Amino acid sequence: MRDGTVLVTGGAGYIGSHAVLALLDAGWKVVVVDNLVTGFDWAVDKRAKLVVANIEDEATIRATMQGEGVIAVMHFAGSVVVPESVSDPLKYYRNNTVASRSLIESAVASG
């Protein structure tokens, strides 16, 4: 087992869950943060810890980062459906910009 934990946002989605598998197979401890809006809890390997939360929930993210000894973040919690992004651009701005900025602030605050 390697030292430290990798936090994977969106780790219950298709791409994120495959990143989780690769990290676990490489010997990393992994904690997944996913709100399960488009992801599935069954997609998260049982070797990883799943925290069901939104990435902009700074109290939960910071507590998770500090409590789990997170040393790196892989961020897959972005919204990616192009037609929906055109019809609802503010939803995409909020998730892909505002929530991502909040995640970065939590990471910086957590060291």
Secondary structure, DSSP 8 states (H G I E B T S, - for coil): --SSEEEEETTTSHHHHHHHHHHHHTT-EEEEEE--SSS-GGGS-TTSEEEE--TT-HHHHHHHHHHHTEEEEEE------HHHHHH-HHHHHIIIIIIHHHHHHHHHHT-
